[in-house]
Amino acid sequence: MIVDLQSGLSIPDDWVTLLKQLQEKDPSAVLAGGAIRDIYCARKPVHDLDFFVKAGTNAGFSQFRAQGSQTDYQGMTYVEGIQWYPSALPLPCNVITGSGYDSVYQLLETFDYGLCQIAFDGMDIIRTGRFDWDYKHGVMTLRLTARQGDRRDLSLARFERWREKYPEFTLIEAPIQQEDEYDGF
């Protein structure tokens, strides 16, 4: 088990092992979003693991099978594909392929909810300022760009699914931002 010294968060060994396998093909691979959010916020159960890899590296992932629906990821600026990873873990493992981002922070900032902007890179927990703000204030801030605006209903449906796990968190909808807007938050 890896323990992030800054947050004290423990990442299960089997998650770390799977991430390391993916990083053999793409060193920039990260585990991001819901699973890390849920263990950071001490919420159970974790439903699946979302691993993000850069496009062009997926040729090395021949053991993957197509999962099918990309509905939960459509509208994310950098997502180009999603695959299911057959692992021994009792959780579904998704490998999400994207391009156009240079850093984990840039990838995380495309996630629609601030509270989802958290990742594990194999060594450290990476959080955006938006994650920290949402966590501190007990909110889930929905921030969509103009390109993501058509996925508002999908994002709101995800919030409804999270209500049972996060009953004390309140939804905040921020105004839709233009692609080049960034409020530094």
Buried (B, 14 or more C-beta within 10 A) or exposed (E): EBEBEEEEBEBBEBBBEBBEBBBEBBEBBBBBBBBBBBBBBEBEEBEBBBBBBBBEBBEEBEEBEEBEEBEBBEBBBBBBBBBBBEBEBEBEBBBBBBEEBEEBBEBBBBBBBBBBBBBBBBEBBBBBBBBBBBBEEEBBBBBBBEBBEEBBEBBEEBBEEBEEBBEEBEBBBEEBBEEEEEEEE
